[in-house]
Amino acid sequence: MNTQDLSSSETKSSFAPTLRAMMAHRAVWPLVVLAIILIVNAIVVPSFFSLSINNGRLFGPIVDVFYRGTAPALIAIGMAVVIGTKGIDLSVGSIVAVVGAVIAWRIKAGDPHFVILWLALFVGIACGAWNGFLVAVLDIQPIIATLILMVAGRGIGLLINLIDGGTDPSFTSELLQGLSVGSIGPIPTRLILFAAIFLFLWFLLRRTALGLFVESVGGNPEAAQIAGIPSRLIKFSAYVISGFCTGWAAIILTADVHTSDPVSVALFSELDAILAVVIGGGSLMGGRIYLGMTILGALVIQTMVTSILMSGWPPEYNLIIKAVLVLIILLLQSNNFRGAVMSLFGRRA
Amino acid sequence: MAESSAYRVEMLGVSKTFPGVRALDDVNLQLRPGEVHALLGENGAGKSTLIKVLTGALKRDKGTILLDGKEIEVSSTSEAQELGISTVYQEVNLIPTLSVTKNLTLGRQPRKFGIVDWKATKKLALQRLDRLKLDIDVERPLGSYSVAIQQLIAIARALEDDTSVLVLDEPTASLDAEETALLFQIVRDLKAHGIAIVFITHFIDQVYQIADRISVLRNGRMVGTEAVADLPRLKLISMMIGREIEGIGGRPTASYFKEDSVPVIEAEGLGRSRTIAPFDLTLRAGEVVGLAGLLGSGRTETAKVVLGAIKPDSGTIKLNGKVISRLSPRASLANGIVFCPEDRKAEGLIGELSIRENIMLSLQAKRGWLNRISRAEQEKLAAEMISALAIATPDAEKPVGQLSGGNQQKVILARSLVSQPKALLLDEPTRGIDVGAHAEIVSLIRRLCSEGLALLVASSEFDELVAVSDRVAVLRDRKKVDEISGEQITRENIINSIAHR
């Protein structure tokens, strides 16, 4: 009976199969939620879509979403690679703190800023290598291994701050601030920087075989090992990639506030990054990397945050609304939940 | 009416279609109380689908199911269980880290004031085991017992007091002869209690040992149901594969290796303590060496030590005449040695990845991560392999986890072959594979050998080793005890060698 009903409705609308194929695509639900947030914004805060050019530079809430979303999205794509190996990196927020402290310290010490830029990246990569060493060489579970640096990192940042007497760690740097808050033409520099890093990472994963290797190690480590893939090296490199991406995020975040603030910089950023990966359809069971979808996930989160701020609601609601929206997206992605809703719908109709 | 109630279960005109595949087409299956009913068919014939329809795990498109003459509608396995239809699946669906007691009672522990009553729980567990006359320590974790005992525990869990239909899906796949005998004893006992038992297996011998009637499925259709006495083996096998076959017995007619060539693999005193005693092994291009032995004799371990998946702690190994100091799967791959594991799911396939990606894995690993194989070349190689090995799939992009067992086996073989190996280590290449594919793989082994590949074949089926091997290394109790070559390779000699040396 039921199947007949279905088939007759199929003949009525010829685009039904296409629609079904679209519904099955993993990008649909995050996009639907993003659209809903934007529509609600259009009604509640019409100014959300306003764009203006000041001093030859593009301004407006939409631009702001991309602008503020850059650093979280960078952290998230690194996280996507780590999660692809069935791992997790809880230490990203702390890596930002350490890198920030190193930047402030070396600027005070008078190093050339160009050198500091590379030093900052090196520190990020070194932190990733530490995590990778614990996970890949010592076989410590990723959640515990990265917890170590998560706990220690902010303390290390504060210690580095103490090197120059614990006085005001704020600084100015034309180069670093230019990368973070500057703009090239009407486009913020950090967006261009992000695009470059994303392309680099995509190339690294998909134009070499690294992506396939990461996914096979995450999907079935035992089988990957027997097939001749260097599992340990692959896992190690995933954490190094995460450190590299987080290093760039740290440069942007630190130069943005032009100070080192190990206690509160990038607080909870590991959770946002994990959420972005999951909203993007990634599974914590590992085995798949969706870089583009992860960016979409980060974008959804940032749009939520900006919208709540603009709506004028007390900021206390921020976290709760964020949690509710994330729950909705995950429910929409759950086959069980969709099935239950559909059957409820079907019975009534 | 009187006639229909002679059956415990009747499945009439059952059909089921999956996207692109007609899995079941108007299938009838009738089970009598107190019979062992063997359900046979090649991989993908529809055995699992039929069972899943019976136990409510899948919804049928058409057809009726009668239980004791009354029409029933089951929409979940728990409903089926309540009606007295229980299933024990091929892979044991229990939790290895929990105790036997907990595994036996999970979800049905007796409670007192809402709290689990452990005393009563243990009693219940012991009762369940008692029905199978199984006397084991129920407080030990399940995983500490052998697969055979775990299988029996799974049956104990499935059996309720009112169970009238028991489905056993390849229960003997990982049991040795003695354990199988123990299982059959229990099956006969259950049969005597009037339970209708469906027995799914690939072992033809076992069917003739235990079954009363046989039903054969092919391509989703029921080919026929016969009493065992009316169905000679040859007829049964031709029913299963749909064509007359010649036996796979006999010896290879030609040899393709040269005695004086540099061996691809030359192991001397290679071993690993507590895993496999030091052994010598030589494998030349164009040669097939069999590894024979009973379950647990160290066949898999021998192959894995040669590969480096188990690190040897004694002896030396030369690959292509070159001493390898740090042996690993990676070093082996670089020297053209690849391994096809017995346990496809755990050690072979990456279930999330597509067939194409799974096939490319070893070749890509060999070339290194920087030297990516282009998409076009990947597609070409995958398509070649899919047609060469007759892998049944609509396209190469399907996740490999969705293929049937035999096809998954072929994907792993394809992965090895694509990497252009010099030597192939095959661990139970025909396990869980039906008769037709069995003969296919045996002839494939000889063909690869004639093309100059060296093969090491570990198998528990001695006839298969007799049919393919130039030499057979015999293992017993994790030790190589003998090596037989040429005309000396017969089933009897292998068995003698295991028994007497």
Boltz contact constraints between the chains, C-beta under 6 A:
constraints:
  - contact:
      token1: [A, 208]
      token2: [B, 369]
      max_distance: 6.0
  - contact:
      token1: [A, 208]
      token2: [B, 370]
      max_distance: 6.0
  - contact:
      token1: [A, 208]
      token2: [B, 372]
      max_distance: 6.0
  - contact:
      token1: [A, 209]
      token2: [B, 364]
      max_distance: 6.0
  - contact:
      token1: [A, 209]
      token2: [B, 369]
      max_distance: 6.0
  - contact:
      token1: [A, 209]
      token2: [B, 372]
      max_distance: 6.0
  - contact:
      token1: [A, 210]
      token2: [B, 369]
      max_distance: 6.0
  - contact:
      token1: [A, 213]
      token2: [B, 369]
      max_distance: 6.0
  - contact:
      token1: [A, 216]
      token2: [B, 350]
      max_distance: 6.0
  - contact:
      token1: [A, 216]
      token2: [B, 361]
      max_distance: 6.0
  - contact:
      token1: [A, 219]
      token2: [B, 350]
      max_distance: 6.0
  - contact:
      token1: [A, 219]
      token2: [B, 352]
      max_distance: 6.0
  - contact:
      token1: [A, 219]
      token2: [B, 353]
      max_distance: 6.0
  - contact:
      token1: [A, 220]
      token2: [B, 350]
      max_distance: 6.0
  - contact:
      token1: [A, 222]
      token2: [B, 346]
      max_distance: 6.0
  - contact:
      token1: [A, 222]
      token2: [B, 347]
      max_distance: 6.0
  - contact:
      token1: [A, 223]
      token2: [B, 347]
      max_distance: 6.0
  - contact:
      token1: [A, 223]
      token2: [B, 348]
      max_distance: 6.0
  - contact:
      token1: [A, 223]
      token2: [B, 350]
      max_distance: 6.0
  - contact:
      token1: [A, 225]
      token2: [B, 329]
      max_distance: 6.0
  - contact:
      token1: [A, 226]
      token2: [B, 309]
      max_distance: 6.0
  - contact:
      token1: [A, 226]
      token2: [B, 329]
      max_distance: 6.0
  - contact:
      token1: [A, 226]
      token2: [B, 339]
      max_distance: 6.0
  - contact:
      token1: [A, 226]
      token2: [B, 347]
      max_distance: 6.0
  - contact:
      token1: [A, 227]
      token2: [B, 361]
      max_distance: 6.0
  - contact:
      token1: [A, 227]
      token2: [B, 362]
      max_distance: 6.0
  - contact:
      token1: [A, 227]
      token2: [B, 365]
      max_distance: 6.0
  - contact:
      token1: [A, 228]
      token2: [B, 329]
      max_distance: 6.0
  - contact:
      token1: [A, 228]
      token2: [B, 330]
      max_distance: 6.0
  - contact:
      token1: [A, 228]
      token2: [B, 333]
      max_distance: 6.0
  - contact:
      token1: [A, 228]
      token2: [B, 362]
      max_distance: 6.0
  - contact:
      token1: [A, 228]
      token2: [B, 365]
      max_distance: 6.0
  - contact:
      token1: [A, 229]
      token2: [B, 365]
      max_distance: 6.0
  - contact:
      token1: [A, 230]
      token2: [B, 330]
      max_distance: 6.0
  - contact:
      token1: [A, 287]
      token2: [B, 352]
      max_distance: 6.0
  - contact:
      token1: [A, 288]
      token2: [B, 352]
      max_distance: 6.0
